[in-house]
Amino acid sequence: MRTPSASVPPHEETAQVLQRYNVTQAHNLVYTYEELRELGIPPEFLLALLELFEDPQSFKPETFKGFPLRVIVDYLRKTHSYYLSKKLLEIEQSIHLLVNAYPGAHPLLLLLQTFYTDYKSHLIKHIEVEERELLPYIVQLEELVDGNGKIHTSPMMMVQKFIHQHHDTEKDLEEVRKTILNYSPPISNQTLYRILLSQLEVFEKDMAIHALIEDEVLLPRALEIEKKLRDVQPH
């Protein structure tokens, strides 16, 4: 059997993927399939993710088709937790440091601070809805169709409803990044500026991949299950 390496290429994004699975020293470690499974990490799914982060243009929904929905949901939940506990806070801190480092209240930085606060609030609400309603429902759908569980309500096109209400949060993040690009930092805080810009670029890419997996893999498959269950229900 092929032994997958958890060695991280020199890219911050792939290291951050591994952090979600608590593989925090992956640059020094090599895992076998069995060792990854003992850690609760589906090896093939992890490798597919790492390859996607290396080259997002290579994304094909069928690459993830064979994985149970619960594995995909678990990744999305881990990603939500990573965003809330780490990424959003890091970016917020960088904006705060940049604002405070500027001699006087720069109007563009103050606008950026307000813009990011609004974005963060919206993203948190979006995540809360997914965690409270959508993701548990999809797990129940898969368990039901596998004959291993019950769903408390009949399939009522909840996934379709979510799709209609879904807002493009990664586009909002792009606007945040474009705002900071309009700012020309003085020499004294160019380092802070570059750090913030790098954080925003990495997060924007991460969010785009999150959206690909959710919109092109998870939701279409959940829609198929909903339809299948409604078709077999007595009228």
MINU-239491 format. One record per residue (C-alpha): x, y, z; residue in one letter. Coordinates in nm, 2 decimals. Example, Ala and Ser with C-alpha at 12.3 -4.5 7.8 and 13.67 -1.06 7.14 Angstrom:
MINU-239491
<x: 1.23; y: -0.45; z: 0.78; code: a>
<x: 1.37; y: -0.11; z: 0.71; code: s>
***
This chain:
MINU-239491
<x: 0.00; y: 0.00; z: 0.00; code: m>
<x: 0.12; y: 0.35; z: -0.08; code: r>
<x: 0.24; y: 0.54; z: 0.22; code: t>
<x: 0.12; y: 0.90; z: 0.21; code: p>
<x: 0.35; y: 1.16; z: 0.34; code: s>
<x: 0.22; y: 1.43; z: 0.57; code: a>
<x: 0.53; y: 1.64; z: 0.51; code: s>
<x: 0.41; y: 1.99; z: 0.43; code: v>
<x: 0.53; y: 2.17; z: 0.11; code: p>
<x: 0.66; y: 2.52; z: 0.18; code: p>
<x: 0.31; y: 2.67; z: 0.17; code: h>
<x: 0.13; y: 2.82; z: 0.46; code: e>
<x: -0.21; y: 2.71; z: 0.34; code: e>
<x: -0.13; y: 2.34; z: 0.35; code: t>
<x: 0.02; y: 2.37; z: 0.70; code: a>
<x: -0.31; y: 2.53; z: 0.81; code: q>
<x: -0.51; y: 2.24; z: 0.66; code: v>
<x: -0.31; y: 2.00; z: 0.87; code: l>
<x: -0.36; y: 2.21; z: 1.18; code: q>
<x: -0.73; y: 2.15; z: 1.16; code: r>
<x: -0.66; y: 1.78; z: 1.21; code: y>
<x: -0.41; y: 1.85; z: 1.49; code: n>
<x: -0.12; y: 1.75; z: 1.28; code: v>
<x: 0.08; y: 2.05; z: 1.40; code: t>
<x: 0.43; y: 1.91; z: 1.35; code: q>
<x: 0.37; y: 1.77; z: 1.00; code: a>
<x: 0.69; y: 1.92; z: 0.86; code: h>
<x: 0.89; y: 1.67; z: 1.08; code: n>
<x: 0.65; y: 1.37; z: 1.06; code: l>
<x: 0.55; y: 1.11; z: 0.80; code: v>
<x: 0.24; y: 0.90; z: 0.86; code: y>
<x: 0.12; y: 0.58; z: 0.72; code: t>
<x: -0.24; y: 0.52; z: 0.62; code: y>
<x: -0.30; y: 0.33; z: 0.94; code: e>
<x: -0.14; y: 0.60; z: 1.16; code: e>
<x: -0.36; y: 0.87; z: 1.00; code: l>
<x: -0.67; y: 0.65; z: 1.06; code: r>
<x: -0.58; y: 0.61; z: 1.42; code: e>
<x: -0.57; y: 0.99; z: 1.45; code: l>
<x: -0.93; y: 0.99; z: 1.30; code: g>
<x: -0.80; y: 1.13; z: 0.97; code: i>
<x: -0.92; y: 0.98; z: 0.64; code: p>
<x: -0.59; y: 0.95; z: 0.46; code: p>
<x: -0.72; y: 0.98; z: 0.10; code: e>
<x: -0.94; y: 1.28; z: 0.19; code: f>
<x: -0.65; y: 1.46; z: 0.36; code: l>
<x: -0.43; y: 1.40; z: 0.05; code: l>
<x: -0.71; y: 1.52; z: -0.18; code: a>
<x: -0.74; y: 1.84; z: 0.03; code: l>
<x: -0.36; y: 1.90; z: 0.03; code: l>
<x: -0.35; y: 1.86; z: -0.35; code: e>
<x: -0.64; y: 2.10; z: -0.39; code: l>
<x: -0.47; y: 2.37; z: -0.17; code: f>
<x: -0.16; y: 2.32; z: -0.38; code: e>
<x: -0.35; y: 2.38; z: -0.70; code: d>
<x: -0.71; y: 2.51; z: -0.66; code: p>
<x: -0.75; y: 2.51; z: -1.04; code: q>
<x: -0.73; y: 2.13; z: -1.04; code: s>
<x: -1.06; y: 2.10; z: -0.85; code: f>
<x: -1.29; y: 1.83; z: -0.97; code: k>
<x: -1.61; y: 1.75; z: -0.77; code: p>
<x: -1.57; y: 1.38; z: -0.86; code: e>
<x: -1.24; y: 1.37; z: -0.66; code: t>
<x: -1.45; y: 1.40; z: -0.35; code: f>
<x: -1.75; y: 1.19; z: -0.46; code: k>
<x: -1.64; y: 0.87; z: -0.30; code: g>
<x: -1.61; y: 1.02; z: 0.05; code: f>
<x: -1.90; y: 0.99; z: 0.30; code: p>
<x: -2.08; y: 1.31; z: 0.36; code: l>
<x: -1.99; y: 1.29; z: 0.73; code: r>
<x: -1.62; y: 1.31; z: 0.63; code: v>
<x: -1.69; y: 1.63; z: 0.43; code: i>
<x: -1.91; y: 1.77; z: 0.71; code: v>
<x: -1.63; y: 1.70; z: 0.96; code: d>
<x: -1.38; y: 1.89; z: 0.75; code: y>
<x: -1.62; y: 2.19; z: 0.72; code: l>
<x: -1.68; y: 2.19; z: 1.09; code: r>
<x: -1.31; y: 2.18; z: 1.16; code: k>
<x: -1.26; y: 2.46; z: 0.92; code: t>
<x: -1.53; y: 2.67; z: 1.09; code: h>
<x: -1.37; y: 2.62; z: 1.42; code: s>
<x: -1.03; y: 2.71; z: 1.27; code: y>
<x: -1.17; y: 3.03; z: 1.13; code: y>
<x: -1.34; y: 3.13; z: 1.45; code: l>
<x: -1.07; y: 3.04; z: 1.70; code: s>
<x: -0.77; y: 3.15; z: 1.49; code: k>
<x: -0.79; y: 3.31; z: 1.15; code: k>
<x: -1.05; y: 3.58; z: 1.21; code: l>
<x: -0.88; y: 3.68; z: 1.53; code: l>
<x: -0.53; y: 3.70; z: 1.37; code: e>
<x: -0.66; y: 3.93; z: 1.09; code: i>
<x: -0.85; y: 4.15; z: 1.34; code: e>
<x: -0.53; y: 4.18; z: 1.54; code: q>
<x: -0.32; y: 4.28; z: 1.24; code: s>
<x: -0.58; y: 4.55; z: 1.14; code: i>
<x: -0.57; y: 4.68; z: 1.49; code: h>
<x: -0.19; y: 4.70; z: 1.50; code: l>
<x: -0.18; y: 4.87; z: 1.16; code: l>
<x: -0.44; y: 5.13; z: 1.26; code: v>
<x: -0.25; y: 5.20; z: 1.59; code: n>
<x: 0.08; y: 5.22; z: 1.41; code: a>
<x: -0.03; y: 5.50; z: 1.18; code: y>
<x: 0.04; y: 5.85; z: 1.30; code: p>
<x: -0.31; y: 5.98; z: 1.31; code: g>
<x: -0.64; y: 5.83; z: 1.21; code: a>
<x: -0.60; y: 5.73; z: 0.85; code: h>
<x: -0.96; y: 5.73; z: 0.70; code: p>
<x: -0.89; y: 5.43; z: 0.48; code: l>
<x: -0.77; y: 5.22; z: 0.77; code: l>
<x: -1.07; y: 5.32; z: 0.98; code: l>
<x: -1.29; y: 5.22; z: 0.69; code: l>
<x: -1.11; y: 4.89; z: 0.66; code: l>
<x: -1.16; y: 4.83; z: 1.03; code: q>
<x: -1.53; y: 4.89; z: 1.01; code: t>
<x: -1.56; y: 4.69; z: 0.69; code: f>
<x: -1.38; y: 4.39; z: 0.85; code: y>
<x: -1.59; y: 4.41; z: 1.16; code: t>
<x: -1.90; y: 4.39; z: 0.95; code: d>
<x: -1.76; y: 4.10; z: 0.75; code: y>
<x: -1.66; y: 3.91; z: 1.06; code: k>
<x: -2.00; y: 3.95; z: 1.21; code: s>
<x: -2.17; y: 3.83; z: 0.89; code: h>
<x: -1.94; y: 3.53; z: 0.85; code: l>
<x: -1.99; y: 3.42; z: 1.22; code: i>
<x: -2.37; y: 3.43; z: 1.17; code: k>
<x: -2.33; y: 3.23; z: 0.84; code: h>
<x: -2.12; y: 2.97; z: 1.02; code: i>
<x: -2.37; y: 2.95; z: 1.31; code: e>
<x: -2.66; y: 2.88; z: 1.08; code: v>
<x: -2.46; y: 2.60; z: 0.91; code: e>
<x: -2.35; y: 2.45; z: 1.24; code: e>
<x: -2.70; y: 2.47; z: 1.39; code: r>
<x: -2.92; y: 2.37; z: 1.10; code: e>
<x: -2.76; y: 2.26; z: 0.78; code: l>
<x: -2.47; y: 2.03; z: 0.87; code: l>
<x: -2.66; y: 1.83; z: 1.13; code: p>
<x: -2.94; y: 1.79; z: 0.89; code: y>
<x: -2.71; y: 1.66; z: 0.61; code: i>
<x: -2.55; y: 1.41; z: 0.85; code: v>
<x: -2.90; y: 1.29; z: 0.94; code: q>
<x: -2.99; y: 1.26; z: 0.57; code: l>
<x: -2.69; y: 1.04; z: 0.51; code: e>
<x: -2.77; y: 0.82; z: 0.81; code: e>
<x: -3.13; y: 0.79; z: 0.70; code: l>
<x: -3.05; y: 0.68; z: 0.35; code: v>
<x: -2.79; y: 0.43; z: 0.49; code: d>
<x: -3.06; y: 0.29; z: 0.72; code: g>
<x: -2.86; y: 0.38; z: 1.03; code: n>
<x: -3.07; y: 0.67; z: 1.17; code: g>
<x: -3.38; y: 0.87; z: 1.19; code: k>
<x: -3.46; y: 1.23; z: 1.08; code: i>
<x: -3.70; y: 1.43; z: 1.30; code: h>
<x: -3.88; y: 1.59; z: 1.00; code: t>
<x: -3.95; y: 1.47; z: 0.65; code: s>
<x: -3.71; y: 1.60; z: 0.39; code: p>
<x: -3.86; y: 1.94; z: 0.30; code: m>
<x: -3.60; y: 2.08; z: 0.06; code: m>
<x: -3.40; y: 2.24; z: 0.34; code: m>
<x: -3.08; y: 2.22; z: 0.13; code: v>
<x: -3.25; y: 2.40; z: -0.16; code: q>
<x: -3.37; y: 2.67; z: 0.08; code: k>
<x: -3.02; y: 2.71; z: 0.22; code: f>
<x: -2.88; y: 2.75; z: -0.13; code: i>
<x: -3.13; y: 3.03; z: -0.21; code: h>
<x: -3.03; y: 3.21; z: 0.11; code: q>
<x: -2.66; y: 3.14; z: 0.07; code: h>
<x: -2.45; y: 3.46; z: 0.05; code: h>
<x: -2.11; y: 3.47; z: -0.12; code: d>
<x: -1.89; y: 3.54; z: 0.19; code: t>
<x: -1.56; y: 3.49; z: 0.00; code: e>
<x: -1.66; y: 3.78; z: -0.23; code: k>
<x: -1.70; y: 4.00; z: 0.07; code: d>
<x: -1.35; y: 3.90; z: 0.18; code: l>
<x: -1.22; y: 4.00; z: -0.16; code: e>
<x: -1.36; y: 4.35; z: -0.10; code: e>
<x: -1.18; y: 4.37; z: 0.23; code: v>
<x: -0.85; y: 4.29; z: 0.06; code: r>
<x: -0.92; y: 4.54; z: -0.22; code: k>
<x: -0.97; y: 4.81; z: 0.04; code: t>
<x: -0.63; y: 4.75; z: 0.19; code: i>
<x: -0.47; y: 4.75; z: -0.15; code: l>
<x: -0.57; y: 5.12; z: -0.19; code: n>
<x: -0.37; y: 5.21; z: 0.12; code: y>
<x: 0.00; y: 5.32; z: 0.08; code: s>
<x: 0.17; y: 5.26; z: 0.41; code: p>
<x: 0.45; y: 5.47; z: 0.54; code: p>
<x: 0.79; y: 5.31; z: 0.58; code: i>
<x: 0.73; y: 5.27; z: 0.95; code: s>
<x: 0.45; y: 5.01; z: 0.91; code: n>
<x: 0.51; y: 4.85; z: 0.57; code: q>
<x: 0.59; y: 4.52; z: 0.75; code: t>
<x: 0.25; y: 4.52; z: 0.92; code: l>
<x: 0.09; y: 4.60; z: 0.59; code: y>
<x: 0.25; y: 4.31; z: 0.42; code: r>
<x: 0.16; y: 4.07; z: 0.70; code: i>
<x: -0.20; y: 4.18; z: 0.68; code: l>
<x: -0.22; y: 4.15; z: 0.31; code: l>
<x: -0.07; y: 3.80; z: 0.32; code: s>
<x: -0.32; y: 3.70; z: 0.58; code: q>
<x: -0.61; y: 3.82; z: 0.37; code: l>
<x: -0.48; y: 3.65; z: 0.06; code: e>
<x: -0.43; y: 3.31; z: 0.24; code: v>
<x: -0.78; y: 3.34; z: 0.40; code: f>
<x: -0.94; y: 3.44; z: 0.07; code: e>
<x: -0.80; y: 3.13; z: -0.10; code: k>
<x: -0.90; y: 2.91; z: 0.20; code: d>
<x: -1.26; y: 3.05; z: 0.19; code: m>
<x: -1.27; y: 2.99; z: -0.19; code: a>
<x: -1.18; y: 2.62; z: -0.14; code: i>
<x: -1.43; y: 2.59; z: 0.14; code: h>
<x: -1.69; y: 2.72; z: -0.09; code: a>
<x: -1.59; y: 2.48; z: -0.37; code: l>
<x: -1.62; y: 2.18; z: -0.14; code: i>
<x: -1.95; y: 2.30; z: 0.01; code: e>
<x: -2.12; y: 2.42; z: -0.31; code: d>
<x: -1.99; y: 2.17; z: -0.56; code: e>
<x: -1.97; y: 1.86; z: -0.35; code: v>
<x: -2.17; y: 1.87; z: -0.02; code: l>
<x: -2.48; y: 2.05; z: -0.13; code: l>
<x: -2.54; y: 1.87; z: -0.47; code: p>
<x: -2.51; y: 1.53; z: -0.30; code: r>
<x: -2.74; y: 1.63; z: -0.01; code: a>
<x: -2.99; y: 1.75; z: -0.27; code: l>
<x: -2.98; y: 1.41; z: -0.44; code: e>
<x: -3.05; y: 1.24; z: -0.11; code: i>
<x: -3.34; y: 1.47; z: -0.03; code: e>
<x: -3.49; y: 1.40; z: -0.37; code: k>
<x: -3.44; y: 1.02; z: -0.33; code: k>
<x: -3.61; y: 1.03; z: 0.01; code: l>
<x: -3.90; y: 1.24; z: -0.10; code: r>
<x: -3.95; y: 1.01; z: -0.41; code: d>
<x: -3.99; y: 0.70; z: -0.18; code: v>
<x: -4.23; y: 0.87; z: 0.06; code: q>
<x: -4.60; y: 0.78; z: 0.04; code: p>
<x: -4.81; y: 1.06; z: -0.11; code: h>
***
